[in-house]
Amino acid sequence: MVRLHIVVKGTVQGVGFRYYAQMKAVQHKITGWVKNTDQGTVEMVAVGEKEDMDLFLKDLRQGNPFSKVSELETKELAETEPYQSFKIKY
């Protein structure tokens, strides 16, 4: 099981990126959460199997048609709370 803290930089707010991330998380069986930050980035915690996480990260780097991802920072987490789904935080 892989647990990551992810920060996505670029044109990722106001373009549906959180909904895109949620859709891709469900598609790749990833649990956790996603939210906008005050710094103009999108932050998330993602939990899943390595193969699923690799596909999820590939999709995040690509972004949706309205976003432009300039950087994707990932940091492995030792533990996270157990998540049942992938939610958008407001």
Number of C-alpha atoms within 10 A of each C-alpha: 10 17 22 21 18 19 19 24 19 14 17 21 19 11 14 14 25 23 15 16 26 20 14 18 27 14 12 18 17 26 19 23 21 23 20 20 13 7 7 14 18 22 20 23 23 25 27 19 13 12 11 18 21 14 14 22 18 11 16 19 15 13 20 18 10 13 17 18 18 13 12 16 11 15 11 12 13 8 10 13 7 9 14 9 14 22 20 14 11 7
